[in-house]
Amino acid sequence: MNFDRKELSNIQLLDLYKKLLKPRLIEEKMLILLRQGKVSKWFSGIGQEAISVGITAALDQDEYILPMHRNLGVFTGKNIPLHRLFSQWQGKKTGFTKGRDRSFHFGTQEFNIIGMISHLGPQMGIADGIALANKLKKNGKVTAVFTGEGATSEGDFHEALNIASVWDLPVLFVVENNGYGLSTPTNEQFRCTNIADKGIGYGMESHIIDGNNILEVYFKISELKVSLSENPRPILLEFKTFRMRGHEEASGTKYVPQELMDMWAIKDPISNYKEYLVRVGVLSEELDQEFKTNIKSEIDEHWAITQAEPDIEANLTEELNDVFEPYDFEEIKHSSEFENIRIVDAISQALKQSMQRHDNLVIMGQDIAEYGGAFKITEGFVEQFGKERVRNTPICESAIVSAANGLSINGYKAIVEMQFADFVSSGFNPIVNLLAKQHYRWNEKADVVVRMPCGGGTQAGPFHSQTNEAWFTKTPGLKVIYPAFPYDVKGLLNTAINDPNPVLFFEHKQLYRSVYQDVPKDYYTLPFGKASVIQEGTDITIISFGAGVHWALETLSKNPEIKADLIDLRSLCPLDVEAIFSSVKKTNKCIILQEDTIFGGISSDISALIMENCFKYLDAPVQRVGSIETAIPFVKPLEDQYLPKERFEKVLLELLKY
Ligand SMILES: Cc1ncc(C[n+]2csc(CCOP(=O)(O)OP(=O)(O)O)c2C)c(N)n1
């Protein structure tokens, strides 16, 4: 192996050597502890250390790095005290996740490391968001994100590279090509000779680097760091290396031909570098021993600290409290100047006034810039706020949601407009796995609003009409808001943007231009978790949200003899159970109307809550009314039959007679 020290001093050369030794020696210790049953799982990076170590050494301490499961050298390179790492792996409290997530699955703002979730892929989109924030701040910082070659088959890889390229984001996409993705060799993973060749397809510069040569890694990254801070752009880097142990320790390496192992054993990044240092007279055997002894005693000392730490005791209150970032709702009252506007206008006003209020708010979505969005809600925004903050995105839902999270991590607020709520399925993973779980996992907010134009009644068929709130109300960590009137839309959207937690904001398309209301002209907020009682009566409680509220109002105006409490939930998570229970206790009958199909929808949970909490007040079974259990069809007669509007009146009248 050829090493070229260029202008590096002896001290710098030795510093890199010590940085290489540390993760190797920690691993050797972990492998012993694993055999002793003291550690439960281990993903080895032996043979790949030069990549993590070289990159971390070349970047500044405050530059974000997003490592994967084999990148211990990033964590040691950023000088995380070892006992904190050990406590993380052992599920102790002074780790980074309070025992909630394992191994390298955590982030830490203190060390500018954003670790992975298990799902391969979203890391790369997060790096885009972090880099976008750096670019907007014009701070010249570079972001490095790691992936294995196997995970380059994920759509997220393609999406993230594509976005970074279109937006000229200063990201180093680090692909560690270590030959196998679990047991799958590269020729069963992709057909190009080098992953770096893919750079051409993204219009992106790319390089192939010997991942086992620490000096080559260090010098290349140092050079690119300077170049990227002057000329921000993404770069695809393929590091050729090899995984010398199993995917994780239990899975072995039977599927790897011995010749391959032997060939790469000769290329070990540490022994080769050591030989070089000895050859050029920078390192002696004695000094090498001294380094190893010092690192080993540091490891032992820190392991003892972790061992002495008590095991975590389950605390229910703490667990539940950590799901969301604490947020004290700030009520901002409006003046008395009103105008009669539609829901689309209310959304547009909330977005505009929030953009004025928060300099760090960025809106992203397909066709939202000059074109103004599919529903023209952001028309004129580019002129007012510029293209940096009103961003047309490529058609990449998944990486854009991840990028929104990256913006939040790096000090911004993000709104993502789904062109239609249906397409959120293409961005589902980062919403339910990344945004929703982030605060609980490692105490980091996800300050992201996802706008969801949803709902049927417009003969738009199975993929432009769904109301898919139940996909999200099921997932702890998400707030789900679903207003039905312009006044609520404006006040609640403002709150959604202020709230540092991830919010799914449902906007019913059929109501967009059909419902008018007098709405304050200036900025105001409304609280989450408060239902609105639209009209009061003693016969029955009707609970609904979205278009259902308007169907209920129509039904009641056709049947004026019915005296009902009509509750518009507005907010599904948090849910105003108090409003529901107090009404049911008064009326003793309840019907819940939702637009979605019934099974697994929120009406089922509300019904169960009423049964469990108000059973002795009920004079009749709680009734749920929703769509039939099919996809939502296209033509009007079929759609009318699918939607629950007509059935609602029938069930309501029957329930009143019960
Ligand atoms: C979305 C997703 N699919 C599958 C897995 C299971 N899995 C974990 S690691 C891995 C192999 C990854 O290979 P590669 O990206 O080459 O990284 P390496 O482990 O070789 O470093 C697989 C299939 C996962 N974690 N996430």
The ligand as a Tripos MOL2 file, in Angstrom:
@<TRIPOS>MOLECULE
LIG
   26    27     1     0     0
SMALL
NO_CHARGES

@<TRIPOS>ATOM
      1 C1        -35.0120   -0.6480    4.6040 C.3       1 LIG1
      2 C2        -34.2120   -1.7950    5.1700 C.ar      1 LIG1
      3 N1        -34.2230   -2.9960    4.5430 N.ar      1 LIG1
      4 C3        -33.5160   -4.0330    5.0670 C.ar      1 LIG1
      5 C4        -32.7810   -3.8890    6.1950 C.ar      1 LIG1
      6 C5        -32.0020   -5.0600    6.8010 C.3       1 LIG1
      7 N2        -30.5540   -4.8570    6.6540 N.ar      1 LIG1
      8 C6        -29.8250   -4.2770    7.6040 C.ar      1 LIG1
      9 S1        -28.2350   -4.0610    7.1780 S.2       1 LIG1
     10 C7        -28.4750   -4.8110    5.6730 C.ar      1 LIG1
     11 C8        -27.3390   -4.9420    4.7020 C.3       1 LIG1
     12 C9        -26.7760   -3.6040    4.3930 C.3       1 LIG1
     13 O1        -25.7520   -3.7080    3.4650 O.3       1 LIG1
     14 P1        -24.8730   -2.4660    3.0770 P.3       1 LIG1
     15 O2        -25.7320   -1.2960    2.8060 O.co2     1 LIG1
     16 O3        -23.9440   -2.8740    2.0060 O.co2     1 LIG1
     17 O4        -24.0850   -2.1130    4.4110 O.3       1 LIG1
     18 P2        -23.0510   -3.0120    5.2240 P.3       1 LIG1
     19 O5        -23.8570   -3.7620    6.2590 O.co2     1 LIG1
     20 O6        -22.3680   -3.8900    4.2650 O.co2     1 LIG1
     21 O7        -22.1320   -2.0590    5.8790 O.co2     1 LIG1
     22 C10       -29.8040   -5.1990    5.5400 C.ar      1 LIG1
     23 C11       -30.3660   -5.8930    4.3720 C.3       1 LIG1
     24 C12       -32.8140   -2.6230    6.8150 C.ar      1 LIG1
     25 N3        -32.1330   -2.3860    7.9350 N.pl3     1 LIG1
     26 N4        -33.5040   -1.6010    6.2760 N.ar      1 LIG1
@<TRIPOS>BOND
     1     1     2 1
     2     2     3 ar
     3     2    26 ar
     4     3     4 ar
     5     4     5 ar
     6     5     6 1
     7     5    24 ar
     8     6     7 1
     9     7     8 ar
    10     7    22 ar
    11     8     9 ar
    12     9    10 ar
    13    10    11 1
    14    10    22 ar
    15    11    12 1
    16    12    13 1
    17    13    14 1
    18    14    15 2
    19    14    16 1
    20    14    17 1
    21    17    18 1
    22    18    19 2
    23    18    20 1
    24    18    21 1
    25    22    23 1
    26    24    25 1
    27    24    26 ar
@<TRIPOS>SUBSTRUCTURE
     1 LIG1         1 GROUP 0 **** ****
